[in-house]
């Protein structure tokens, strides 16, 4: 019997599911078990759409459909938290299982604080995340840097510091550091992220630390809540999931991997924020001069919704129909998210004018954290 704080290797006993899933299929197996046994009413997952660069959210109620969402899509940059509120009433009338990376989870926690999501009705399976690559960037990078037709790629993964592709005729990997020095690689917000293992989920899962004969055949699972322990125990008792004690060396490697990723994120913060605070508002004013007031930065933000109606109303400081938007439009939005930006990057990802909004929001949040966090104590998570 596992309990909160325990760590195990886990894998599914479903042979067909294991074939389609990664790392032994523990995550898919647990979600399938939860759905079969009415622990959740549905599962919100992500599956491959037209190609590897097309991540499509899917709402699953049939346990046999869980396999359609098995595996990882590193070129999918969806944020799950806003979907829960927008399409599923904030999980207020349904129990939902969901796989979350760090920014998904941070968005859920922020929205739960505001009463927009019922955290108690969510079963959260966290997955370690080293970052995602924008679909447009990924296709261009693969064509120009790898010399491969992106439509011929059959699999992509981020492993051991490389972005690796498999394609018709072979495979190729390039160090992420080298790619990013040239402007390719992960999204800018992902580079700055230091929340790599989502321990505020019920279970934190991934391949970091799975070594020896278990490598590629099992998932490293850290039990983060009583709810997560209960699910894992029930699934193992039902012989849906098998577990074993992790290799002590694997535990050490997992910790070193996390620390290395955190240091890398801190390096990118130092680089991205260097010199920005001396003239931040001047830079913001210049960059936002391209704004066409499409409202994507508001509509897709997981923490900006309370101010959305205010920013869309006509006022002397924010005039309707005026392009570019009045400075107060952006100042109000940045002020609103100054203590709660989760660095998910959705504002920047979806901005048609390519304004570095995630950089500005994160820089303001980082500045506020430095000023107030020592007085207030550590937060629930670090982004």
N, C-alpha and C positions, 0 to 999 in steps of 0.2 A: 504494500500500500504506500503510495507516494503522498507527500503532504507539501504544503506551501514552503518554498525554499529549496526543494529537492531538484536534482538534475538527473536526466536519464537519456539514453538513446531509445528511440521508438520507431516502429515501422508498422505498416498495415499488413494484415494477413490476407488481404484481397489481392490475388495475383494480377488480375486484370487492371485494378486500380494502380498497383505498383508499377506496371509497365508504362502507364501514361503519366504518372506523377514523378516528382523528383525526390531524391534523398529518402527513399523508402516509403514515401507517400503517407507519412504520419498525419500531416495537416489535413489532407483530403479524407483520410480514413476517419479522423476524429469528427470532422464536419458531417460526413455521411452518417456516422453513428448517431450524432446529435439529432439529425433530421429524422432518421428512422425511428428513433425512440422518443420523439416529440419533446425533446429538450429544447429545441427551437422550432418555430413554425416555418422558417425559411432561412436560406443562406444567401447573403449578398456577396457575390464573387465577381471575378474578372476573367473573361475568356478571350481567346484569340479571335479577332474578327476576320477581315479580308486577308491579313498577312501578319507577320511578326511585329509590325509597327503599329498595329491597330488593336488597342486594348478596349474591350467592350464590357461595360458593367452588365451583370446578369442576375436575375432574382430567381433562385432555385427552390422549388418545393418538392420535386421528385428526387429522392436520394440517388437514383440511378443516373441522374444528370450531373452529379458532382464531378465525375471524371472529365466533363467538358471544360472545367475550369482548372484542371490540374496543371502544375508547372508554373514557371515564372516568365514574366514579360518585362524585361528591363527597359524596353523602349515604350512602355506605357506610363503615362504621367497623370493618371486619374487621381482624384482625391475622393475617397469614399464618404467622408463625414457629411458633406453637403447633400449627397444623394439620400442619406437616411432621413434627413429632415424634409427634403423636397418631395420625395416620392413615397416615403413610408411613414409619414406622420411622426417622425422622430422616434420610431420604435415605441410609441406610447400605447399601442394596442396589439402589437405582435412581438414575439421573441425572435430575435434575428441573430444568426451566427455570421461572423464576418472575419475575414483575414485582413489584418492591418499592418502596414509598415508604420514607421515612427510618426510621420506627418499625418497619416490617417487618424492615428490614435490621439495625437495632440488636438486635432480638430474636433474629434468626438468629445474629449474632455472639456474643451473650451465651450462647446455648444451645450454640453450637459450642465455646466456652471450657470448658463443662461436660461436653463429650463427648456431648451429646444430639443433635446434628446434625452430619452430615459435610459441612462446607463445600465440600470438594473435589468433591463430586458435585452441586453446585448451579451453575447458570448464572443469574446474577443480573442482570436488566435493571432498573436503577434509574430511577425517574421523579421529576422535580421535584414537590414537594408544598407547596402553600400552606396546607393544612389540610383537614379534613373537617367536615361538619355532621351532627349526630345526626339520624337519620331522623325521629324524633318531633318534634324541634325544627324541622326543615326543613318538615314538613307544616304545623305550626302557624304558623310564620313566614310561609309563602307565603299561607296563608289570611288571617291577621290583619294582616300588614304590607303584603303586596303586593295584597291584595284579590282573589286568584285562587284558584279551586278547585284544590288540589294534584293532583287526579286528572286535570285538564285540561292539566297541564304535560307537554310532550313532550321538553324538554331543559333541563338546567341546567349552568352552568359558573361558575367563578371566574376572572375575567379583568380585568386592569387595575384591581385593587382593588375590583371589584364582584362581587356575587353576582347572576348574570343568569339569568333564566328565559325560555323560549319556551313559548308556550301557544296554544291555539286562539283566534286573534284578535289575536295580537301578541306582543310581548316587553317585558321590563321589567328594569332593573338598579338596584340600590341599593348605595351605597358600603358595603363591609364594615365600615369604621370606624363609620359611623352605626348600622349594625345591631348591632354589638357593644357600642356605648355604651348601647344599650337592652336588652342581655341576649340578643340573638339571635346569629346568625352561627355561627362555628366552635366546635367543642368547646373547653373551657377549656384542655386540655392542648395542643391544636394552636396556640392563641394563644401559648403560652409556648415553643413549639418553635423552635430555631434551626438545626436540621439539615435544610436545605431541598433541597440537591443531594446525593444519596446516592453519594458518590465511592468508598465501599468496595464498591460493586457492580462488576460487570465493565464495564458501560456505564452512563452517567448520561444520561438522555434527557428531553426536554421541549420546550415551545414557547417558553420564554424565549430571546430572542435571535434568533428567526427573523423576519426583516423583509423588506421590499421585495416582489418578485414571489414569493418563497418562503413568505411568511406564510400559514399555514393549509394549505400544501401540502408541508411538510417538517418533520422533527424535528431539533432540535439534539442532537447526540450527542457526548458527551465520552468518550473511550476511557480507561478506568480500570485495565485489567489486560491482560496478554498474552492471556488467554483471550478477553476482549472484542474485542481487535484481531483475533485469529484468526477469530472468528465473523464479524465485519464484512467482513474481507477475502474469506473464502470465499463469503459471501452475495453480495458484489458481483461476484466472479469468475463465479459461477453466474448472474449477471444477475437475481437475485431482489431485490436492493437496488441503488439508484443513489445515489451521494454526490457532493457538491461542496464546495468550500472555503466556510466560513462568511463572511458579510459581516463585516469587521472592526468595523463599527459595531454589528453584532448581538452580537459577543463582548462588547463594552463594555456594551451594554444588559443582557445576561444577568448580568454581574457586578454591575451597579447594582441590578438586580431582586433578586438574592440578598442583597446587602447591606441593601437596604431591608426585606426580609422578616426578616432577622436583627435589625435594629434594632427592628422592630415586636415581635418575640418578646421581646427584652430589656425593652422598655417594659412588656409584660404581666407579665413576671417581677417587675419592680420593683413594679408595682401589686398583683399577687396576693400577693407575699411581704411587702409592707409591714406592719411591725409584728407579723408572725406569729411570729417567732422569740422574742420576749419572753415569750410564753405559749403556745408551740406545743403542749406536752404537755397543758396544761389544755384547749386547744381540741380536741385529739384526743380526750381523755377525754369531753368533753361530746358531741361529734358521734358518736363510736362507741357511745354509750349507746343508740343506736337499732338496733344490729347484731342481726340475727336468726340469725347464724351459718350462712349458706347456703353459704359457702365459694367463692362466685363470684370473690372477690378473689384467692383462691389458685389455683383451678383454671384461670383464664384468664390468669394472669400468666406471662409467658415466662421469668421468672427465679426464681419462688418455689417451683417444684416440689420441690427437695430438702428443704424444710422442711414440706411439706404433710402428710406422715404424722405428723410430730412434733406439729403443731398439731391433728390430728384424734384423737390419743391422749388418754386420760384421765390427768390428773395433778392434784396439789393446786393448781397454779396455773392450769390450764386444764381446767375440769371439764366433762365431756361432758353435753350436754343443758341446760346453764345458759344462760338468755337474760335480758338481753343477755350477750354473751361476756365472760368475765373480761378485765380490762385486759391481762394478759400475752399473751392471744391476739393482740392487735394489736401490742403492743410487740415480740413475737418476730418478727412478720411485717415490721414496719417496720425492725427491726434487720437482718433478713436481706437486705432489698433496699436498704439505705442507701447502698451503694456501686455499685449496679447498676440502679437504677430507670431505665427508658428513657423514661418519660413518655409511654407509649402510650395511657394513659387507659382501658384495658380494665376495671380494677378499679372505677373510678367510673362508667363507661358502663353496666355490668351490675349495679351495686349496687341492689337493689330498695328500699333505704331512703334512697337518694340522699345517701349520705355522701360528702363530697369527698375521697375516698381518693387520687386522682391528685395533688391539690394537696399533701396531706401527704407522700406518697412523694417527689414532686419537690422539695419544700422541704427535706426531710431529705437527699436526694442533693445538692442545690445547696449546702447547708451543709457537707457532707462534702467536696465538691469544692473549696470555698473554703479549707477547713482543710488539705487534704492535696495537692491538685493541684499547687501551686507547688513542693512538695518532691519529688513523684513524677514531674513532667514532664507534658506534655500527653497526653490520652487519645487512643484511636484515632478517636474521634468525639465530638462535643458534642451533647447532647440538649437 
